[in-house]
């Protein structure tokens, strides 16, 4: 496994180019707004935390960013170009994700699960595939080599031939990350990557995410463990009732009284006032 940094890396430079941008993204279900004009930018090589109370719209935002949902209004761009409205094409464009609930192929091996992710980068003609021609064999060998590299990166080389279902919970989480990385993303979205982990597993995940950033990949992390978020992220975005409450550096956000009040359970009318600038 690649030895990741042991301390939080310097904050991404404000001048770093914007890689991913959400502009006034709104998502309604039956007239109810799950997201309300959410806007933010993600810089290259940045780690952005996404936090908020249950039901704040965090996973809904991920679904809008990855093509699982088509926003009712607003736009999502990658390097200035609108992302496709199809999840497979979004992945091909360079945005990959993991899910809150583990979604592995349990009866496939660890290596095979990573190869599934690699499929979007394999390019060979139909005839070559049918006849197992030279191009097909070369592509298969390259995919297998990349899968082995990623398993070494996340620390799963010794279990590459195990069925995914036989892995520990923490190893299954790491396998999901390896499969997402197999798509060669420029942006990686992680939905509660430390849920259910003990302190040691959580710290290993923090180090892994920093090592991923060192590979030039920008990361957005949803997590309820605010201590984890504040020790990891360059910036933090707080969602409450589907809208952005606060956005800023970790120190700025964790000390903001609006964030504290939202987490402690302020009345809905008060939170709505906070969102719209009713209180400082």
LINKA-V422670 format. One record per backbone hydrogen bond with DSSP energy under -1.0 kcal/mol. NH is the residue of the N-H (numbers start at 0). CO is the residue of the C=O. E is the energy in kcal/mol with one decimal. If there is no record, write none. Layout:
# LINKA-V422670
NH:CO:E
NH:CO:E
This chain:
# LINKA-V422670
15:12:-2.1
18:41:-3.2
19:41:-1.7
20:76:-2.5
21:39:-2.7
22:74:-3.1
24:37:-2.7
25:72:-2.7
26:34:-1.5
28:31:-3.0
31:28:-1.9
33:26:-2.9
34:26:-1.6
35:241:-3.6
37:24:-2.5
39:21:-1.9
41:19:-2.9
43:16:-2.0
45:42:-1.3
47:218:-3.0
48:234:-2.7
49:220:-3.3
50:236:-2.4
55:52:-1.6
60:56:-2.0
61:57:-1.9
62:58:-2.5
63:59:-1.8
64:60:-2.2
65:61:-1.6
67:62:-1.3
68:62:-2.1
71:25:-1.6
72:25:-1.7
74:22:-1.8
76:20:-2.6
77:80:-3.0
78:18:-3.5
80:77:-1.6
82:75:-2.4
89:85:-2.3
90:86:-2.0
91:87:-2.0
92:88:-1.8
94:89:-1.7
95:186:-2.5
97:188:-2.0
107:104:-1.8
109:161:-2.0
110:159:-2.3
112:108:-2.1
113:109:-1.6
114:110:-2.2
115:111:-1.7
116:112:-1.2
117:113:-1.5
120:117:-2.1
121:118:-1.4
128:124:-2.1
129:125:-2.5
130:126:-2.4
132:127:-2.2
136:132:-2.5
137:133:-2.5
138:134:-2.3
139:135:-2.6
140:136:-2.2
141:137:-2.3
142:138:-2.2
143:139:-2.4
144:140:-2.2
145:141:-2.3
146:142:-2.5
147:143:-2.0
148:144:-2.1
149:145:-2.3
150:146:-2.2
151:147:-1.9
152:148:-2.1
153:149:-2.1
155:150:-3.5
158:155:-1.4
159:156:-1.5
161:158:-1.7
163:107:-2.6
164:105:-2.0
165:162:-1.8
166:163:-1.4
171:167:-2.3
172:168:-1.9
173:169:-1.8
174:170:-2.3
175:171:-2.1
176:172:-1.7
177:173:-2.4
178:174:-2.6
179:175:-2.1
180:176:-2.5
181:177:-1.4
182:179:-1.4
183:180:-2.0
185:93:-2.4
186:93:-2.1
187:217:-2.7
188:95:-2.8
189:219:-3.0
191:221:-2.1
194:191:-1.3
196:193:-2.2
201:197:-2.4
202:198:-2.2
203:199:-2.1
204:200:-2.0
205:201:-2.2
206:202:-2.3
207:203:-2.1
208:204:-2.4
209:205:-1.9
210:206:-2.1
211:207:-2.2
212:208:-2.2
213:209:-1.7
214:211:-1.1
215:212:-2.0
216:211:-1.3
217:185:-2.3
218:45:-2.8
219:187:-2.4
220:47:-2.7
221:189:-3.0
222:49:-1.2
225:223:-1.4
228:224:-2.0
229:225:-3.0
230:226:-1.3
231:228:-1.1
232:228:-2.6
233:46:-2.3
234:46:-1.4
235:247:-3.2
236:48:-3.2
237:245:-3.1
238:50:-2.9
239:242:-2.6
241:55:-1.6
242:239:-1.7
244:237:-3.2
247:235:-2.1
252:248:-2.7
253:249:-2.5
255:252:-1.5
259:255:-1.9
260:256:-2.4
261:257:-2.2
262:258:-2.2
263:259:-1.7
265:260:-1.1
270:266:-2.2
271:267:-2.5
272:268:-1.6
273:269:-2.0
274:270:-2.5
275:271:-1.7
276:273:-1.6
277:272:-4.3
